[in-house]
Amino acid sequence: MTNVRDIMTPGAECASVNDTLVEAARKMRDLDVGALPICGDDSKLAGMITDRDIVIRGLAADRDPSTAKVADLADGTPVTVGADDSVEEALATMSQHGVRRLPVIDGHDLVGIVTQADVARNLPDDKIGDLVEAISKAPSNS
């Protein structure tokens, strides 16, 4: 059985809860990613922020990107997957929550990110269709 640890991108970098939207956007640009986990001062995962969040919930909502904090856009408890969970469990979690990226935790520590593409590359063809269909029907919570 393949587990999430085998397919994830390790060493995910966080945006701090105290980072501004501009700082988070620059970090996304520099890392060439569309989403970042948000970590608190205690290094505990506080949420996720996407490039879409910055545009729709930040800029389009007239927030000043140089002063608005990423923590202002974090919604509740982040959806995660365990490092030792199966790829099928990651698929089920993505489908249930309509997300394309999941922070991977080991205990309480963030150890990586697993994406829809990571999962798709490691599933049988008949399961890939289920993933894409479930995510395309869900509200956009990348």
ZAZAKE-305254 format. One record per atom (N, C-alpha, C): residue number from 1; atom name; x, y, z. Coordinates in nm, 3 decimals. Layout:
% residues N
<pt NUM CA <X Y Z>>
...
***
This chain:
% residues 142
<pt 1 N <0.084 -0.118 0.000>>
<pt 1 CA <0.000 0.000 0.000>>
<pt 1 C <0.089 0.125 0.000>>
<pt 2 N <0.060 0.216 -0.090>>
<pt 2 CA <0.131 0.343 -0.096>>
<pt 2 C <0.068 0.438 0.004>>
<pt 3 N <0.152 0.504 0.082>>
<pt 3 CA <0.095 0.602 0.175>>
<pt 3 C <0.131 0.744 0.129>>
<pt 4 N <0.070 0.840 0.194>>
<pt 4 CA <0.085 0.980 0.156>>
<pt 4 C <0.230 1.025 0.163>>
<pt 5 N <0.302 0.979 0.263>>
<pt 5 CA <0.443 1.016 0.279>>
<pt 5 C <0.524 0.982 0.153>>
<pt 6 N <0.486 0.874 0.085>>
<pt 6 CA <0.558 0.830 -0.035>>
<pt 6 C <0.537 0.922 -0.155>>
<pt 7 N <0.428 0.997 -0.157>>
<pt 7 CA <0.395 1.075 -0.277>>
<pt 7 C <0.393 1.226 -0.253>>
<pt 8 N <0.400 1.269 -0.128>>
<pt 8 CA <0.389 1.412 -0.096>>
<pt 8 C <0.514 1.488 -0.138>>
<pt 9 N <0.499 1.619 -0.144>>
<pt 9 CA <0.614 1.708 -0.157>>
<pt 9 C <0.656 1.742 -0.015>>
<pt 10 N <0.776 1.700 0.027>>
<pt 10 CA <0.818 1.725 0.165>>
<pt 10 C <0.865 1.869 0.185>>
<pt 11 N <0.878 1.906 0.312>>
<pt 11 CA <0.938 2.035 0.346>>
<pt 11 C <0.855 2.155 0.306>>
<pt 12 N <0.725 2.146 0.323>>
<pt 12 CA <0.638 2.259 0.288>>
<pt 12 C <0.675 2.382 0.370>>
<pt 13 N <0.680 2.496 0.303>>
<pt 13 CA <0.704 2.622 0.373>>
<pt 13 C <0.571 2.684 0.409>>
<pt 14 N <0.568 2.749 0.523>>
<pt 14 CA <0.446 2.813 0.573>>
<pt 14 C <0.449 2.963 0.552>>
<pt 15 N <0.329 3.018 0.542>>
<pt 15 CA <0.310 3.161 0.563>>
<pt 15 C <0.283 3.173 0.713>>
<pt 16 N <0.337 3.275 0.775>>
<pt 16 CA <0.309 3.300 0.916>>
<pt 16 C <0.173 3.366 0.930>>
<pt 17 N <0.105 3.340 1.041>>
<pt 17 CA <-0.022 3.408 1.066>>
<pt 17 C <-0.004 3.560 1.064>>
<pt 18 N <0.119 3.606 1.089>>
<pt 18 CA <0.146 3.749 1.092>>
<pt 18 C <0.189 3.807 0.958>>
<pt 19 N <0.208 3.722 0.856>>
<pt 19 CA <0.246 3.770 0.723>>
<pt 19 C <0.132 3.849 0.661>>
<pt 20 N <0.169 3.951 0.586>>
<pt 20 CA <0.068 4.025 0.509>>
<pt 20 C <0.036 3.949 0.382>>
<pt 21 N <-0.071 3.990 0.316>>
<pt 21 CA <-0.107 3.926 0.189>>
<pt 21 C <0.004 3.945 0.087>>
<pt 22 N <0.070 4.061 0.088>>
<pt 22 CA <0.181 4.086 -0.003>>
<pt 22 C <0.295 3.988 0.025>>
<pt 23 N <0.329 3.968 0.150>>
<pt 23 CA <0.437 3.876 0.185>>
<pt 23 C <0.403 3.733 0.143>>
<pt 24 N <0.279 3.692 0.164>>
<pt 24 CA <0.238 3.558 0.123>>
<pt 24 C <0.243 3.544 -0.029>>
<pt 25 N <0.196 3.645 -0.100>>
<pt 25 CA <0.198 3.640 -0.246>>
<pt 25 C <0.342 3.631 -0.298>>
<pt 26 N <0.431 3.705 -0.239>>
<pt 26 CA <0.572 3.700 -0.282>>
<pt 26 C <0.633 3.563 -0.253>>
<pt 27 N <0.598 3.504 -0.138>>
<pt 27 CA <0.649 3.372 -0.106>>
<pt 27 C <0.595 3.270 -0.207>>
<pt 28 N <0.467 3.281 -0.243>>
<pt 28 CA <0.410 3.192 -0.345>>
<pt 28 C <0.484 3.208 -0.477>>
<pt 29 N <0.510 3.332 -0.514>>
<pt 29 CA <0.584 3.358 -0.639>>
<pt 29 C <0.722 3.295 -0.634>>
<pt 30 N <0.794 3.319 -0.525>>
<pt 30 CA <0.931 3.270 -0.514>>
<pt 30 C <0.938 3.117 -0.512>>
<pt 31 N <0.837 3.054 -0.453>>
<pt 31 CA <0.833 2.907 -0.445>>
<pt 31 C <0.762 2.845 -0.565>>
<pt 32 N <0.701 2.929 -0.647>>
<pt 32 CA <0.625 2.884 -0.763>>
<pt 32 C <0.513 2.788 -0.722>>
<pt 33 N <0.434 2.831 -0.622>>
<pt 33 CA <0.320 2.754 -0.573>>
<pt 33 C <0.196 2.842 -0.570>>
<pt 34 N <0.080 2.779 -0.566>>
<pt 34 CA <-0.046 2.853 -0.563>>
<pt 34 C <-0.113 2.852 -0.427>>
<pt 35 N <-0.051 2.787 -0.329>>
<pt 35 CA <-0.109 2.781 -0.195>>
<pt 35 C <0.002 2.760 -0.093>>
<pt 36 N <-0.023 2.809 0.027>>
<pt 36 CA <0.071 2.791 0.137>>
<pt 36 C <-0.006 2.753 0.263>>
<pt 37 N <0.049 2.662 0.342>>
<pt 37 CA <-0.007 2.641 0.475>>
<pt 37 C <0.018 2.767 0.557>>
<pt 38 N <-0.071 2.795 0.649>>
<pt 38 CA <-0.053 2.907 0.742>>
<pt 38 C <-0.017 2.846 0.877>>
<pt 39 N <0.097 2.888 0.933>>
<pt 39 CA <0.142 2.836 1.061>>
<pt 39 C <0.146 2.948 1.165>>
<pt 40 N <0.105 2.913 1.286>>
<pt 40 CA <0.107 3.008 1.396>>
<pt 40 C <0.245 3.022 1.455>>
<pt 41 N <0.257 3.111 1.552>>
<pt 41 CA <0.385 3.132 1.619>>
<pt 41 C <0.436 3.004 1.685>>
<pt 42 N <0.342 2.914 1.719>>
<pt 42 CA <0.377 2.787 1.782>>
<pt 42 C <0.405 2.678 1.679>>
<pt 43 N <0.414 2.717 1.551>>
<pt 43 CA <0.434 2.628 1.437>>
<pt 43 C <0.316 2.534 1.412>>
<pt 44 N <0.206 2.556 1.482>>
<pt 44 CA <0.086 2.475 1.461>>
<pt 44 C <0.013 2.524 1.337>>
<pt 45 N <-0.036 2.431 1.256>>
<pt 45 CA <-0.107 2.463 1.134>>
<pt 45 C <-0.236 2.538 1.166>>
<pt 46 N <-0.253 2.657 1.105>>
<pt 46 CA <-0.370 2.741 1.132>>
<pt 46 C <-0.463 2.751 1.012>>
<pt 47 N <-0.423 2.698 0.898>>
<pt 47 CA <-0.507 2.705 0.780>>
<pt 47 C <-0.424 2.699 0.654>>
<pt 48 N <-0.489 2.734 0.545>>
<pt 48 CA <-0.424 2.740 0.413>>
<pt 48 C <-0.465 2.872 0.349>>
<pt 49 N <-0.377 2.926 0.268>>
<pt 49 CA <-0.410 3.044 0.189>>
<pt 49 C <-0.371 3.014 0.045>>
<pt 50 N <-0.458 3.050 -0.048>>
<pt 50 CA <-0.431 3.029 -0.189>>
<pt 50 C <-0.418 3.163 -0.259>>
<pt 51 N <-0.361 3.158 -0.378>>
<pt 51 CA <-0.352 3.280 -0.458>>
<pt 51 C <-0.493 3.334 -0.485>>
<pt 52 N <-0.589 3.245 -0.501>>
<pt 52 CA <-0.728 3.286 -0.523>>
<pt 52 C <-0.783 3.358 -0.399>>
<pt 53 N <-0.751 3.309 -0.278>>
<pt 53 CA <-0.795 3.376 -0.156>>
<pt 53 C <-0.744 3.520 -0.153>>
<pt 54 N <-0.618 3.536 -0.190>>
<pt 54 CA <-0.558 3.670 -0.186>>
<pt 54 C <-0.633 3.764 -0.280>>
<pt 55 N <-0.667 3.715 -0.398>>
<pt 55 CA <-0.735 3.800 -0.497>>
<pt 55 C <-0.882 3.822 -0.459>>
<pt 56 N <-0.956 3.713 -0.435>>
<pt 56 CA <-1.101 3.724 -0.415>>
<pt 56 C <-1.136 3.776 -0.276>>
<pt 57 N <-1.075 3.718 -0.173>>
<pt 57 CA <-1.112 3.756 -0.037>>
<pt 57 C <-1.026 3.869 0.019>>
<pt 58 N <-0.918 3.901 -0.052>>
<pt 58 CA <-0.832 4.011 -0.011>>
<pt 58 C <-0.853 4.133 -0.098>>
<pt 59 N <-0.795 4.132 -0.216>>
<pt 59 CA <-0.799 4.248 -0.305>>
<pt 59 C <-0.941 4.287 -0.345>>
<pt 60 N <-1.021 4.191 -0.390>>
<pt 60 CA <-1.156 4.223 -0.436>>
<pt 60 C <-1.248 4.267 -0.323>>
<pt 61 N <-1.209 4.236 -0.200>>
<pt 61 CA <-1.287 4.279 -0.083>>
<pt 61 C <-1.230 4.409 -0.024>>
<pt 62 N <-1.145 4.477 -0.103>>
<pt 62 CA <-1.088 4.605 -0.064>>
<pt 62 C <-1.000 4.601 0.062>>
<pt 63 N <-0.937 4.486 0.087>>
<pt 63 CA <-0.841 4.479 0.197>>
<pt 63 C <-0.708 4.533 0.146>>
<pt 64 N <-0.639 4.604 0.230>>
<pt 64 CA <-0.507 4.656 0.194>>
<pt 64 C <-0.407 4.541 0.203>>
<pt 65 N <-0.353 4.495 0.090>>
<pt 65 CA <-0.266 4.378 0.093>>
<pt 65 C <-0.135 4.399 0.169>>
<pt 66 N <-0.099 4.523 0.192>>
<pt 66 CA <0.025 4.548 0.265>>
<pt 66 C <0.003 4.548 0.417>>
<pt 67 N <-0.122 4.548 0.460>>
<pt 67 CA <-0.149 4.544 0.604>>
<pt 67 C <-0.237 4.426 0.646>>
<pt 68 N <-0.322 4.376 0.556>>
<pt 68 CA <-0.409 4.262 0.589>>
<pt 68 C <-0.322 4.138 0.612>>
<pt 69 N <-0.355 4.063 0.715>>
<pt 69 CA <-0.278 3.945 0.753>>
<pt 69 C <-0.340 3.819 0.695>>
<pt 70 N <-0.256 3.721 0.666>>
<pt 70 CA <-0.308 3.594 0.614>>
<pt 70 C <-0.401 3.528 0.715>>
<pt 71 N <-0.377 3.551 0.844>>
<pt 71 CA <-0.464 3.493 0.946>>
<pt 71 C <-0.608 3.541 0.929>>
<pt 72 N <-0.626 3.661 0.873>>
<pt 72 CA <-0.761 3.715 0.851>>
<pt 72 C <-0.837 3.632 0.749>>
<pt 73 N <-0.766 3.557 0.665>>
<pt 73 CA <-0.830 3.478 0.561>>
<pt 73 C <-0.834 3.329 0.593>>
<pt 74 N <-0.775 3.289 0.706>>
<pt 74 CA <-0.777 3.148 0.746>>
<pt 74 C <-0.916 3.112 0.797>>
<pt 75 N <-0.971 3.005 0.743>>
<pt 75 CA <-1.105 2.961 0.782>>
<pt 75 C <-1.098 2.839 0.871>>
<pt 76 N <-1.133 2.853 0.997>>
<pt 76 CA <-1.149 2.739 1.086>>
<pt 76 C <-1.034 2.641 1.088>>
<pt 77 N <-1.066 2.517 1.110>>
<pt 77 CA <-0.967 2.410 1.120>>
<pt 77 C <-0.928 2.364 0.980>>
<pt 78 N <-0.798 2.362 0.950>>
<pt 78 CA <-0.757 2.318 0.817>>
<pt 78 C <-0.783 2.169 0.795>>
<pt 79 N <-0.813 2.134 0.673>>
<pt 79 CA <-0.830 1.995 0.635>>
<pt 79 C <-0.691 1.939 0.610>>
<pt 80 N <-0.658 1.827 0.674>>
<pt 80 CA <-0.525 1.768 0.661>>
<pt 80 C <-0.537 1.618 0.634>>
<pt 81 N <-0.423 1.560 0.606>>
<pt 81 CA <-0.412 1.415 0.593>>
<pt 81 C <-0.286 1.373 0.666>>
<pt 82 N <-0.288 1.255 0.725>>
<pt 82 CA <-0.172 1.204 0.796>>
<pt 82 C <-0.068 1.148 0.700>>
<pt 83 N <0.058 1.162 0.735>>
<pt 83 CA <0.168 1.115 0.650>>
<pt 83 C <0.159 0.965 0.625>>
<pt 84 N <0.108 0.891 0.720>>
<pt 84 CA <0.100 0.746 0.705>>
<pt 84 C <-0.035 0.697 0.657>>
<pt 85 N <-0.126 0.791 0.623>>
<pt 85 CA <-0.255 0.753 0.564>>
<pt 85 C <-0.233 0.702 0.423>>
<pt 86 N <-0.326 0.624 0.375>>
<pt 86 CA <-0.316 0.570 0.240>>
<pt 86 C <-0.348 0.678 0.137>>
<pt 87 N <-0.304 0.655 0.014>>
<pt 87 CA <-0.338 0.745 -0.096>>
<pt 87 C <-0.490 0.749 -0.113>>
<pt 88 N <-0.556 0.635 -0.092>>
<pt 88 CA <-0.702 0.631 -0.102>>
<pt 88 C <-0.767 0.722 0.003>>
<pt 89 N <-0.709 0.728 0.122>>
<pt 89 CA <-0.761 0.817 0.227>>
<pt 89 C <-0.745 0.963 0.185>>
<pt 90 N <-0.631 0.996 0.125>>
<pt 90 CA <-0.611 1.132 0.074>>
<pt 90 C <-0.716 1.164 -0.031>>
<pt 91 N <-0.742 1.069 -0.121>>
<pt 91 CA <-0.845 1.087 -0.224>>
<pt 91 C <-0.981 1.113 -0.160>>
<pt 92 N <-1.016 1.032 -0.062>>
<pt 92 CA <-1.145 1.049 0.005>>
<pt 92 C <-1.155 1.185 0.073>>
<pt 93 N <-1.049 1.229 0.137>>
<pt 93 CA <-1.048 1.359 0.205>>
<pt 93 C <-1.061 1.473 0.105>>
<pt 94 N <-0.986 1.467 -0.004>>
<pt 94 CA <-0.995 1.570 -0.108>>
<pt 94 C <-1.136 1.575 -0.165>>
<pt 95 N <-1.192 1.459 -0.194>>
<pt 95 CA <-1.327 1.453 -0.252>>
<pt 95 C <-1.431 1.507 -0.155>>
<pt 96 N <-1.422 1.465 -0.030>>
<pt 96 CA <-1.520 1.507 0.071>>
<pt 96 C <-1.519 1.658 0.092>>
<pt 97 N <-1.400 1.719 0.090>>
<pt 97 CA <-1.388 1.862 0.121>>
<pt 97 C <-1.372 1.949 -0.003>>
<pt 98 N <-1.363 1.886 -0.120>>
<pt 98 CA <-1.352 1.963 -0.245>>
<pt 98 C <-1.226 2.046 -0.253>>
<pt 99 N <-1.115 1.989 -0.209>>
<pt 99 CA <-0.987 2.060 -0.213>>
<pt 99 C <-0.889 1.988 -0.303>>
<pt 100 N <-0.794 2.063 -0.355>>
<pt 100 CA <-0.693 2.008 -0.445>>
<pt 100 C <-0.558 1.987 -0.379>>
<pt 101 N <-0.542 2.043 -0.259>>
<pt 101 CA <-0.415 2.033 -0.187>>
<pt 101 C <-0.444 2.005 -0.040>>
<pt 102 N <-0.363 1.920 0.019>>
<pt 102 CA <-0.378 1.890 0.161>>
<pt 102 C <-0.244 1.903 0.232>>
<pt 103 N <-0.240 1.976 0.342>>
<pt 103 CA <-0.121 1.972 0.427>>
<pt 103 C <-0.108 1.831 0.485>>
<pt 104 N <0.014 1.781 0.492>>
<pt 104 CA <0.040 1.647 0.545>>
<pt 104 C <0.103 1.665 0.682>>
<pt 105 N <0.043 1.599 0.781>>
<pt 105 CA <0.094 1.610 0.917>>
<pt 105 C <0.142 1.475 0.968>>
<pt 106 N <0.239 1.482 1.055>>
<pt 106 CA <0.289 1.365 1.126>>
<pt 106 C <0.280 1.403 1.272>>
<pt 107 N <0.181 1.349 1.341>>
<pt 107 CA <0.150 1.397 1.475>>
<pt 107 C <0.090 1.536 1.462>>
<pt 108 N <0.159 1.636 1.518>>
<pt 108 CA <0.114 1.775 1.504>>
<pt 108 C <0.205 1.855 1.412>>
<pt 109 N <0.305 1.789 1.353>>
<pt 109 CA <0.404 1.858 1.271>>
<pt 109 C <0.367 1.854 1.124>>
<pt 110 N <0.378 1.969 1.057>>
<pt 110 CA <0.360 1.975 0.913>>
<pt 110 C <0.484 1.919 0.847>>
<pt 111 N <0.465 1.816 0.763>>
<pt 111 CA <0.580 1.752 0.700>>
<pt 111 C <0.578 1.762 0.548>>
<pt 112 N <0.467 1.811 0.491>>
<pt 112 CA <0.461 1.823 0.346>>
<pt 112 C <0.324 1.865 0.297>>
<pt 113 N <0.310 1.861 0.166>>
<pt 113 CA <0.185 1.891 0.097>>
<pt 113 C <0.161 1.780 -0.004>>
<pt 114 N <0.038 1.736 -0.016>>
<pt 114 CA <0.001 1.642 -0.121>>
<pt 114 C <-0.106 1.709 -0.206>>
<pt 115 N <-0.089 1.700 -0.336>>
<pt 115 CA <-0.180 1.766 -0.430>>
<pt 115 C <-0.263 1.664 -0.506>>
<pt 116 N <-0.364 1.716 -0.573>>
<pt 116 CA <-0.448 1.633 -0.658>>
<pt 116 C <-0.361 1.560 -0.761>>
<pt 117 N <-0.264 1.630 -0.817>>
<pt 117 CA <-0.175 1.568 -0.917>>
<pt 117 C <-0.092 1.456 -0.857>>
<pt 118 N <-0.043 1.475 -0.732>>
<pt 118 CA <0.034 1.369 -0.665>>
<pt 118 C <-0.051 1.244 -0.650>>
<pt 119 N <-0.175 1.263 -0.607>>
<pt 119 CA <-0.265 1.150 -0.586>>
<pt 119 C <-0.296 1.084 -0.719>>
<pt 120 N <-0.328 1.165 -0.820>>
<pt 120 CA <-0.367 1.111 -0.951>>
<pt 120 C <-0.256 1.025 -1.011>>
<pt 121 N <-0.131 1.066 -0.992>>
<pt 121 CA <-0.018 0.990 -1.047>>
<pt 121 C <-0.002 0.854 -0.979>>
<pt 122 N <-0.065 0.837 -0.864>>
<pt 122 CA <-0.045 0.715 -0.786>>
<pt 122 C <-0.172 0.634 -0.765>>
<pt 123 N <-0.273 0.660 -0.844>>
<pt 123 CA <-0.399 0.586 -0.835>>
<pt 123 C <-0.424 0.508 -0.963>>
<pt 124 N <-0.500 0.400 -0.951>>
<pt 124 CA <-0.544 0.333 -1.073>>
<pt 124 C <-0.634 0.427 -1.153>>
<pt 125 N <-0.637 0.408 -1.283>>
<pt 125 CA <-0.713 0.498 -1.372>>
<pt 125 C <-0.858 0.514 -1.331>>
<pt 126 N <-0.924 0.407 -1.284>>
<pt 126 CA <-1.066 0.418 -1.249>>
<pt 126 C <-1.089 0.509 -1.129>>
<pt 127 N <-0.992 0.523 -1.041>>
<pt 127 CA <-1.005 0.611 -0.923>>
<pt 127 C <-0.976 0.757 -0.958>>
<pt 128 N <-0.893 0.782 -1.057>>
<pt 128 CA <-0.859 0.919 -1.096>>
<pt 128 C <-0.984 0.994 -1.140>>
<pt 129 N <-1.067 0.928 -1.219>>
<pt 129 CA <-1.192 0.990 -1.263>>
<pt 129 C <-1.280 1.030 -1.147>>
<pt 130 N <-1.285 0.946 -1.043>>
<pt 130 CA <-1.365 0.977 -0.924>>
<pt 130 C <-1.313 1.104 -0.855>>
<pt 131 N <-1.182 1.116 -0.846>>
<pt 131 CA <-1.121 1.233 -0.783>>
<pt 131 C <-1.155 1.360 -0.861>>
<pt 132 N <-1.130 1.358 -0.989>>
<pt 132 CA <-1.154 1.478 -1.070>>
<pt 132 C <-1.302 1.516 -1.068>>
<pt 133 N <-1.390 1.417 -1.079>>
<pt 133 CA <-1.534 1.444 -1.079>>
<pt 133 C <-1.578 1.505 -0.946>>
<pt 134 N <-1.533 1.448 -0.834>>
<pt 134 CA <-1.573 1.499 -0.703>>
<pt 134 C <-1.524 1.640 -0.679>>
<pt 135 N <-1.400 1.668 -0.720>>
<pt 135 CA <-1.344 1.800 -0.696>>
<pt 135 C <-1.409 1.903 -0.789>>
<pt 136 N <-1.439 1.864 -0.911>>
<pt 136 CA <-1.498 1.961 -1.005>>
<pt 136 C <-1.642 1.997 -0.965>>
<pt 137 N <-1.710 1.911 -0.891>>
<pt 137 CA <-1.847 1.939 -0.847>>
<pt 137 C <-1.850 2.020 -0.717>>
<pt 138 N <-1.741 2.018 -0.643>>
<pt 138 CA <-1.737 2.084 -0.513>>
<pt 138 C <-1.713 2.234 -0.531>>
<pt 139 N <-1.753 2.313 -0.429>>
<pt 139 CA <-1.719 2.456 -0.433>>
<pt 139 C <-1.568 2.472 -0.433>>
<pt 140 N <-1.519 2.580 -0.489>>
<pt 140 CA <-1.375 2.599 -0.502>>
<pt 140 C <-1.314 2.641 -0.370>>
<pt 141 N <-1.249 2.546 -0.303>>
<pt 141 CA <-1.180 2.571 -0.176>>
<pt 141 C <-1.035 2.530 -0.188>>
<pt 142 N <-0.979 2.538 -0.305>>
<pt 142 CA <-0.843 2.490 -0.332>>
<pt 142 C <-0.760 2.492 -0.209>>
***
